[in-house]
Amino acid sequence: MVKHFILSINPTAKHEWDRCILRDVLSSKRPDIGKLIAEAVGADEGNYLISVNIDVEVLQQEKAPVSEQLQFSFPETSQKPQLREAA
């Protein structure tokens, strides 16, 4: 069985689970690896001792866009803001 997935790696992601994401190419859903293995084994109930080989071949790589930092410059003012009392 050959399956294709999209792997997204973001080592600076806020949450641990978002740092390495595997998604289905067509549906973008996260694959249930256990279900995929069960489909390969068959539908018979029972316990199985299995061997799983993972052979990874990078078909295409796209670099993540570099986040742009906006720079703001504020003119320096020598006037202090004047506060008024509310009536």
C-alpha positions in Angstrom: 0.0 0.0 0.0 1.4 3.4 -1.0 -0.1 6.5 0.6 0.8 10.1 0.0 0.8 12.7 2.8 1.8 16.3 3.3 4.2 16.8 6.2 4.4 20.2 7.7 7.3 21.0 10.1 7.2 24.2 12.2 9.7 24.0 15.1 8.6 27.4 16.4 4.9 26.5 16.7 3.2 27.5 19.9 1.9 24.0 20.7 3.9 20.8 20.6 1.3 19.0 18.5 1.5 21.7 15.8 5.3 21.3 15.3 5.0 18.2 13.1 1.8 17.7 11.2 0.9 14.8 8.8 -2.1 15.5 6.5 -3.8 13.6 3.7 -3.1 15.1 0.3 -6.7 15.3 -0.8 -8.8 15.9 2.3 -6.1 17.7 4.5 -7.3 15.5 7.4 -4.8 14.0 9.8 -4.5 10.3 8.9 -5.4 7.6 11.4 -2.3 5.4 11.0 -3.8 2.6 13.1 -6.9 2.5 10.8 -4.6 2.4 7.7 -2.7 -0.5 9.1 -6.0 -2.3 10.1 -7.2 -1.9 6.5 -4.0 -3.5 5.2 -4.3 -6.4 7.7 -7.9 -7.1 7.0 -11.2 -7.1 8.8 -10.8 -10.2 11.0 -11.0 -9.6 14.7 -7.9 -10.4 16.7 -4.5 -9.4 17.8 -1.7 -9.1 15.3 2.0 -8.9 15.6 2.9 -6.7 12.7 6.0 -5.2 11.1 5.6 -1.7 9.6 8.2 -0.3 7.2 8.2 3.4 6.6 9.9 4.4 3.4 9.9 8.2 3.0 10.7 9.9 -0.3 10.4 13.6 -0.6 8.5 14.4 -3.8 8.4 18.2 -3.5 9.5 20.7 -0.8 8.2 24.2 -0.3 10.0 26.5 2.1 7.7 28.1 4.6 7.3 31.8 4.0 9.5 34.0 6.1 7.2 36.1 8.4 7.7 39.7 7.7 8.1 42.1 10.6 6.5 45.4 10.3 8.5 48.4 11.5 6.8 51.5 12.7 8.5 54.8 13.1 6.9 57.4 15.3 8.0 61.0 15.2 9.4 62.3 18.4 7.5 65.1 20.0 8.7 67.6 22.5 5.3 68.5 23.6 3.7 66.8 26.6 0.1 65.9 26.2 -2.2 68.1 28.2 -4.9 66.5 30.2 -8.2 68.2 31.0 -10.5 67.5 33.9 -13.8 66.1 32.9 -16.7 68.3 33.8 
